[in-house]
Amino acid sequence: MSQQGAALQTYNNELVKCIEDLCSKRDELNRQVQQEEEEKNKLQNDIRILTEKLSRVNESLAKKMASRTEFDKTIAETQAAYMKILESSQTLLNVLKREAGNLGKATEVQGSSNT
């Protein structure tokens, strides 16, 4: 019977050691879970902050792109109007030269007939 008691005691000691080992492993796993939960919370907060920042940048970018489009439109319209002014100036200059030439010829013809 004492042999059975000794065996029972050995089994009990091994069982207690196994339970302690399991508890130690669980505690280590629990520590890792807590660390990862903290990391997860930090990352979620970072994502929230970056999402808000991205939203603000997108809004600003959209406004600036709309302004750039307005600049492009104004520049194109101004350049087109300026080209029309240049064309009109060229036409006016040509008409003026032709008329001046005609007036010069008319003056020469009148000057010759007066002599």
HELIX and SHEET records of a PDB file:
HELIX    1   1 SER A    2  ASN A  114  1                                 113    
END                                                                             
